[in-house]
Amino acid sequence: MTIQTLKSLTLLVVAIVILAASAAGASAQEVQCSVKLSELPVAPELVGFRLGMTTEEVTKRVPQVKFGRTDEFAVSKTSINPDFDPRIDKASFTGVRTVSLDFLDGRLTSLWLGYDPTFKWRTVDEFVKGISQALRLPNAWSQWRVRNQRLRCADFEMTVSPLGEGPSFRILDLNAEETIAARRQAREEQLAALEEEQEGAVFGDSQTKLFYLATCQPEKSLKESDRVVFESRQEAEKAGYKLAPHCE
């Protein structure tokens, strides 16, 4: 065999390896999860919970549950500790140490489960394989934050992480997250508009050279002849006026 032939064979082998790696990468990228929340089957590993449950249904599952305060975005959170609360039937939470529940408009949108070392799937890889089979999910998981794995589907996301000597699992309603983000954005815009409106309502007292805001009135009524209207705080300050002490 000549040197030229060896070179040709070497180049051929390298080309085959590159093509195989490219094909494997393309194949991995093609694997996606199009499953919807409504299509997920009931799995015993989720110990009776599912996204979309109402607070009444959660209470029926765990009568001892106490719900947290509902904030201005209609979000509330609570947790259940079967491993520490003697009132809870631990037999119905085998292998589960802690449960965290998030609600939007009274419906469950995030479920987090922390499993203890006795749970049948002890590692992240074991849990990913097991939960994929239990929920009939494709092998489209990806590495996330070094030691964790994540799966994004049509309208939900799952993450599996190590927790002490056992795994933890979270399933999140992505549509609910978008709704919460939209409500927060709308609130921020509302507050910004209100602040801008209040900022524009600035008036001063030509006698004391103090200025006031719409939310902070002078202690005594001003004479119209003494009232000076400004477009903003900056304009009042440029004119030599100072914010009234009780408005600071």
C-alpha positions as a LaTeX table, in Angstrom:
\begin{tabular}{lrrr}
\hline
Residue & $x$ (\AA) & $y$ (\AA) & $z$ (\AA) \\
\hline
Met1 & 0.00 & 0.00 & 0.00 \\
Thr2 & 1.48 & 3.34 & $-1.05$ \\
Ile3 & 1.74 & 6.46 & 1.08 \\
Gln4 & $-0.73$ & 8.19 & $-1.24$ \\
Thr5 & $-3.24$ & 5.39 & $-0.72$ \\
Leu6 & $-2.86$ & 5.63 & 3.07 \\
Lys7 & $-3.45$ & 9.38 & 2.92 \\
Ser8 & $-6.57$ & 8.85 & 0.83 \\
Leu9 & $-7.92$ & 6.25 & 3.27 \\
Thr10 & $-7.20$ & 8.53 & 6.22 \\
Leu11 & $-9.06$ & 11.41 & 4.61 \\
Leu12 & $-11.96$ & 9.09 & 3.84 \\
Val13 & $-12.17$ & 7.92 & 7.46 \\
Val14 & $-12.08$ & 11.51 & 8.73 \\
Ala15 & $-14.84$ & 12.48 & 6.32 \\
Ile16 & $-17.00$ & 9.56 & 7.48 \\
Val17 & $-16.52$ & 10.52 & 11.14 \\
Ile18 & $-17.44$ & 14.15 & 10.44 \\
Leu19 & $-20.54$ & 13.14 & 8.50 \\
Ala20 & $-21.62$ & 10.77 & 11.28 \\
Ala21 & $-21.16$ & 13.45 & 13.93 \\
Ser22 & $-23.09$ & 15.97 & 11.83 \\
Ala23 & $-25.90$ & 13.48 & 11.29 \\
Ala24 & $-26.06$ & 12.74 & 15.02 \\
Gly25 & $-26.15$ & 16.44 & 15.84 \\
Ala26 & $-28.87$ & 17.09 & 13.27 \\
Ser27 & $-30.84$ & 14.14 & 14.60 \\
Ala28 & $-30.57$ & 15.46 & 18.18 \\
Gln29 & $-31.73$ & 18.90 & 17.07 \\
Glu30 & $-34.74$ & 17.39 & 15.30 \\
Val31 & $-36.00$ & 15.75 & 18.50 \\
Gln32 & $-38.55$ & 18.16 & 19.94 \\
Cys33 & $-41.42$ & 17.88 & 22.37 \\
Ser34 & $-44.80$ & 18.96 & 21.00 \\
Val35 & $-46.81$ & 17.40 & 23.84 \\
Lys36 & $-49.40$ & 19.67 & 25.50 \\
Leu37 & $-50.39$ & 19.79 & 29.16 \\
Ser38 & $-53.83$ & 18.49 & 28.31 \\
Glu39 & $-52.24$ & 15.40 & 26.76 \\
Leu40 & $-50.21$ & 14.33 & 29.79 \\
Pro41 & $-51.42$ & 11.11 & 31.43 \\
Val42 & $-51.88$ & 10.68 & 35.17 \\
Ala43 & $-48.61$ & 9.51 & 36.75 \\
Pro44 & $-48.30$ & 8.13 & 40.30 \\
Glu45 & $-44.92$ & 9.89 & 40.61 \\
Leu46 & $-46.81$ & 13.24 & 40.79 \\
Val47 & $-48.73$ & 11.96 & 43.85 \\
Gly48 & $-52.17$ & 13.11 & 42.77 \\
Phe49 & $-51.29$ & 16.58 & 41.49 \\
Arg50 & $-51.61$ & 18.00 & 37.98 \\
Leu51 & $-51.33$ & 21.46 & 36.52 \\
Gly52 & $-54.67$ & 23.17 & 36.13 \\
Met53 & $-56.09$ & 21.88 & 39.43 \\
Thr54 & $-58.23$ & 24.36 & 41.34 \\
Thr55 & $-57.52$ & 25.26 & 44.94 \\
Glu56 & $-60.63$ & 23.27 & 45.86 \\
Glu57 & $-59.23$ & 20.18 & 44.16 \\
Val58 & $-55.91$ & 20.63 & 45.93 \\
Thr59 & $-57.72$ & 20.96 & 49.25 \\
Lys60 & $-59.58$ & 17.74 & 48.51 \\
Arg61 & $-56.23$ & 16.05 & 47.86 \\
Val62 & $-54.62$ & 17.51 & 51.01 \\
Pro63 & $-57.21$ & 18.87 & 53.49 \\
Gln64 & $-54.43$ & 20.27 & 55.71 \\
Val65 & $-53.15$ & 22.65 & 53.02 \\
Lys66 & $-53.16$ & 26.39 & 53.78 \\
Phe67 & $-52.94$ & 28.81 & 50.88 \\
Gly68 & $-50.78$ & 31.90 & 50.91 \\
Arg69 & $-51.81$ & 35.46 & 50.18 \\
Thr70 & $-52.91$ & 36.23 & 46.62 \\
Asp71 & $-50.90$ & 39.14 & 45.25 \\
Glu72 & $-51.98$ & 41.92 & 42.88 \\
Phe73 & $-51.30$ & 39.68 & 39.87 \\
Ala74 & $-53.61$ & 36.91 & 41.21 \\
Val75 & $-50.61$ & 34.73 & 42.09 \\
Ser76 & $-50.47$ & 32.69 & 45.30 \\
Lys77 & $-48.07$ & 30.07 & 46.63 \\
Thr78 & $-48.04$ & 27.39 & 49.27 \\
Ser79 & $-46.07$ & 24.33 & 50.31 \\
Ile80 & $-46.83$ & 20.94 & 51.81 \\
Asn81 & $-44.35$ & 19.00 & 53.92 \\
Pro82 & $-45.45$ & 15.35 & 54.20 \\
Asp83 & $-42.12$ & 14.44 & 55.76 \\
Phe84 & $-42.56$ & 16.92 & 58.65 \\
Asp85 & $-46.31$ & 17.46 & 59.10 \\
Pro86 & $-47.77$ & 14.65 & 61.28 \\
Arg87 & $-51.30$ & 15.57 & 60.15 \\
Ile88 & $-50.60$ & 14.48 & 56.56 \\
Asp89 & $-50.98$ & 10.86 & 55.49 \\
Lys90 & $-47.42$ & 9.98 & 54.50 \\
Ala91 & $-48.57$ & 6.77 & 52.85 \\
Ser92 & $-50.02$ & 8.84 & 49.99 \\
Phe93 & $-46.71$ & 10.71 & 49.59 \\
Thr94 & $-44.27$ & 7.80 & 49.51 \\
Gly95 & $-40.79$ & 9.04 & 48.70 \\
Val96 & $-41.84$ & 12.71 & 48.69 \\
Arg97 & $-40.39$ & 15.12 & 51.23 \\
Thr98 & $-41.77$ & 18.49 & 50.13 \\
Val99 & $-44.33$ & 19.85 & 47.66 \\
Ser100 & $-44.44$ & 23.47 & 46.45 \\
Leu101 & $-47.49$ & 24.78 & 44.60 \\
Asp102 & $-47.96$ & 28.03 & 42.66 \\
Phe103 & $-51.38$ & 29.26 & 41.54 \\
Leu104 & $-52.65$ & 31.82 & 39.06 \\
Asp105 & $-56.31$ & 32.82 & 39.21 \\
Gly106 & $-56.91$ & 29.93 & 41.57 \\
Arg107 & $-55.42$ & 27.24 & 39.33 \\
Leu108 & $-52.20$ & 25.28 & 39.77 \\
Thr109 & $-49.53$ & 26.53 & 37.36 \\
Ser110 & $-46.30$ & 25.25 & 38.92 \\
Leu111 & $-45.67$ & 21.99 & 40.76 \\
Trp112 & $-42.36$ & 21.27 & 42.49 \\
Leu113 & $-41.66$ & 17.96 & 44.21 \\
Gly114 & $-38.64$ & 17.18 & 46.36 \\
Tyr115 & $-38.04$ & 13.45 & 46.72 \\
Asp116 & $-36.13$ & 11.73 & 49.52 \\
Pro117 & $-33.37$ & 9.11 & 49.10 \\
Thr118 & $-35.90$ & 6.25 & 49.25 \\
Phe119 & $-37.51$ & 7.28 & 45.96 \\
Lys120 & $-37.12$ & 4.73 & 43.16 \\
Trp121 & $-35.27$ & 7.15 & 40.82 \\
Arg122 & $-32.33$ & 8.52 & 42.81 \\
Thr123 & $-30.29$ & 10.33 & 40.17 \\
Val124 & $-31.19$ & 13.00 & 37.64 \\
Asp125 & $-30.59$ & 10.61 & 34.73 \\
Glu126 & $-32.73$ & 7.89 & 36.30 \\
Phe127 & $-35.52$ & 10.36 & 36.99 \\
Val128 & $-35.43$ & 11.79 & 33.45 \\
Lys129 & $-35.68$ & 8.31 & 31.96 \\
Gly130 & $-38.43$ & 7.24 & 34.35 \\
Ile131 & $-40.61$ & 10.34 & 34.12 \\
Ser132 & $-40.30$ & 10.36 & 30.33 \\
Gln133 & $-41.72$ & 6.86 & 30.20 \\
Ala134 & $-44.41$ & 7.60 & 32.79 \\
Leu135 & $-45.62$ & 10.74 & 30.96 \\
Arg136 & $-44.92$ & 9.43 & 27.44 \\
Leu137 & $-42.48$ & 12.16 & 26.59 \\
Pro138 & $-39.82$ & 12.16 & 23.85 \\
Asn139 & $-36.12$ & 12.08 & 24.66 \\
Ala140 & $-35.66$ & 15.80 & 24.03 \\
Trp141 & $-34.11$ & 16.76 & 27.36 \\
Ser142 & $-31.09$ & 19.07 & 27.46 \\
Gln143 & $-28.49$ & 19.90 & 30.06 \\
Trp144 & $-29.40$ & 22.92 & 32.17 \\
Arg145 & $-27.31$ & 24.70 & 34.80 \\
Val146 & $-24.52$ & 22.12 & 34.84 \\
Arg147 & $-26.09$ & 19.27 & 36.87 \\
Asn148 & $-29.73$ & 19.65 & 35.88 \\
Gln149 & $-31.85$ & 18.66 & 32.90 \\
Arg150 & $-34.71$ & 20.51 & 31.23 \\
Leu151 & $-37.45$ & 19.66 & 28.74 \\
Arg152 & $-39.52$ & 22.30 & 26.95 \\
Cys153 & $-42.74$ & 21.16 & 25.30 \\
Ala154 & $-45.67$ & 22.89 & 23.57 \\
Asp155 & $-47.01$ & 24.76 & 26.60 \\
Phe156 & $-45.04$ & 23.50 & 29.58 \\
Glu157 & $-41.51$ & 23.03 & 30.87 \\
Met158 & $-39.98$ & 20.38 & 33.13 \\
Thr159 & $-36.74$ & 20.46 & 35.08 \\
Val160 & $-35.02$ & 17.77 & 37.11 \\
Ser161 & $-32.33$ & 18.67 & 39.63 \\
Pro162 & $-30.36$ & 16.91 & 42.36 \\
Leu163 & $-31.55$ & 17.68 & 45.89 \\
Gly164 & $-29.45$ & 16.25 & 48.67 \\
Glu165 & $-29.46$ & 12.51 & 48.14 \\
Gly166 & $-32.59$ & 12.51 & 46.01 \\
Pro167 & $-33.95$ & 14.27 & 42.92 \\
Ser168 & $-36.35$ & 17.20 & 42.60 \\
Phe169 & $-38.82$ & 17.79 & 39.81 \\
Arg170 & $-40.71$ & 20.84 & 38.57 \\
Ile171 & $-43.36$ & 21.20 & 35.90 \\
Leu172 & $-44.33$ & 24.73 & 34.87 \\
Asp173 & $-47.22$ & 26.10 & 32.79 \\
Leu174 & $-45.54$ & 28.39 & 30.22 \\
Asn175 & $-48.78$ & 30.12 & 29.21 \\
Ala176 & $-49.37$ & 31.08 & 32.83 \\
Glu177 & $-45.84$ & 32.48 & 33.06 \\
Glu178 & $-46.53$ & 34.64 & 30.01 \\
Thr179 & $-49.77$ & 35.87 & 31.57 \\
Ile180 & $-47.98$ & 36.82 & 34.79 \\
Ala181 & $-45.23$ & 38.60 & 32.84 \\
Ala182 & $-47.84$ & 40.52 & 30.81 \\
Arg183 & $-49.67$ & 41.59 & 33.98 \\
Arg184 & $-46.45$ & 42.79 & 35.57 \\
Gln185 & $-45.52$ & 44.70 & 32.43 \\
Ala186 & $-48.96$ & 46.32 & 32.32 \\
Arg187 & $-48.65$ & 47.29 & 35.98 \\
Glu188 & $-45.21$ & 48.80 & 35.44 \\
Glu189 & $-46.52$ & 50.81 & 32.51 \\
Gln190 & $-49.49$ & 51.97 & 34.59 \\
Leu191 & $-47.22$ & 53.08 & 37.44 \\
Ala192 & $-44.86$ & 54.82 & 35.02 \\
Ala193 & $-47.78$ & 56.70 & 33.44 \\
Leu194 & $-49.09$ & 57.68 & 36.88 \\
Glu195 & $-45.65$ & 58.83 & 37.96 \\
Glu196 & $-45.30$ & 60.85 & 34.78 \\
Glu197 & $-48.70$ & 62.40 & 35.34 \\
Gln198 & $-47.85$ & 63.28 & 38.92 \\
Glu199 & $-44.48$ & 64.56 & 37.88 \\
Gly200 & $-46.15$ & 66.99 & 35.51 \\
Ala201 & $-48.54$ & 68.30 & 38.16 \\
Val202 & $-46.00$ & 70.55 & 39.87 \\
Phe203 & $-46.83$ & 73.96 & 41.27 \\
Gly204 & $-44.97$ & 76.41 & 43.44 \\
Asp205 & $-45.50$ & 79.22 & 45.92 \\
Ser206 & $-43.90$ & 82.41 & 44.66 \\
Gln207 & $-43.70$ & 83.76 & 48.21 \\
Thr208 & $-41.86$ & 80.83 & 49.84 \\
Lys209 & $-40.11$ & 79.55 & 46.68 \\
Leu210 & $-41.29$ & 76.02 & 47.57 \\
Phe211 & $-42.92$ & 73.66 & 45.09 \\
Tyr212 & $-45.43$ & 70.86 & 45.63 \\
Leu213 & $-46.58$ & 67.71 & 43.82 \\
Ala214 & $-50.07$ & 66.45 & 43.00 \\
Thr215 & $-49.67$ & 63.90 & 45.80 \\
Cys216 & $-48.31$ & 66.45 & 48.28 \\
Gln217 & $-50.31$ & 69.58 & 48.84 \\
Pro218 & $-49.30$ & 72.69 & 50.81 \\
Glu219 & $-50.47$ & 72.82 & 54.42 \\
Lys220 & $-52.37$ & 76.04 & 53.71 \\
Ser221 & $-54.21$ & 77.00 & 50.55 \\
Leu222 & $-52.23$ & 79.14 & 48.15 \\
Lys223 & $-53.51$ & 82.36 & 46.71 \\
Glu224 & $-53.97$ & 82.14 & 42.98 \\
Ser225 & $-51.71$ & 85.15 & 42.64 \\
Asp226 & $-48.92$ & 83.22 & 44.40 \\
Arg227 & $-49.38$ & 79.93 & 42.49 \\
Val228 & $-46.81$ & 79.14 & 39.82 \\
Val229 & $-47.33$ & 76.10 & 37.61 \\
Phe230 & $-44.37$ & 74.12 & 36.27 \\
Glu231 & $-44.23$ & 71.30 & 33.74 \\
Ser232 & $-41.87$ & 69.23 & 35.87 \\
Arg233 & $-39.79$ & 69.13 & 39.02 \\
Gln234 & $-36.73$ & 69.91 & 36.97 \\
Glu235 & $-38.32$ & 73.11 & 35.69 \\
Ala236 & $-39.26$ & 74.16 & 39.23 \\
Glu237 & $-35.72$ & 73.51 & 40.47 \\
Lys238 & $-34.21$ & 75.47 & 37.60 \\
Ala239 & $-36.45$ & 78.39 & 38.56 \\
Gly240 & $-34.93$ & 78.35 & 42.06 \\
Tyr241 & $-37.75$ & 76.53 & 43.81 \\
Lys242 & $-37.19$ & 73.73 & 46.33 \\
Leu243 & $-39.40$ & 70.76 & 47.13 \\
Ala244 & $-41.45$ & 71.41 & 50.27 \\
Pro245 & $-39.86$ & 69.55 & 53.24 \\
His246 & $-42.97$ & 67.49 & 54.01 \\
Cys247 & $-43.04$ & 66.24 & 50.40 \\
Glu248 & $-39.59$ & 64.66 & 50.57 \\
\hline
\end{tabular}
